[in-house]
Amino acid sequence: SISRIFVYYNIRVDWKGQKNRVPSISES
C-alpha cells in the first residue's frame, strides 16, 4: 500500500509539478 502511494505521489508531482500528496492520493 505504501509503495503504491509513493508511486502515485511521485507521478502526480511530476505531472502537476506541485506538492499535493493528500489531494493526489484522494483523486487517485
N, C-alpha and C positions, 0 to 999 in steps of 0.2 A: 504493500500500500504506500509506504513512504517513498519507495523508488518511483512509483508511478507519479506521485505528487511532484517529486523533484523534476521528473522528465517534463511533465506538463508545465511546471513553473518555468523551467528553462526555455521551453518552446514559446510560451506566452511572452516571456520577457524579450526574446529575440524578435518575435513577430510584432508585438506592440512597442517594444523599445522602452518599456516603463516597468516599475517595480510594483505590480499589482498581483501579488501571490494569492491573497484571500479572494478577491473577485475572480481571478483566473480559475482557481480551483472550483469555485461555485459555478462559474459559467461552464466549465468543462463538464 
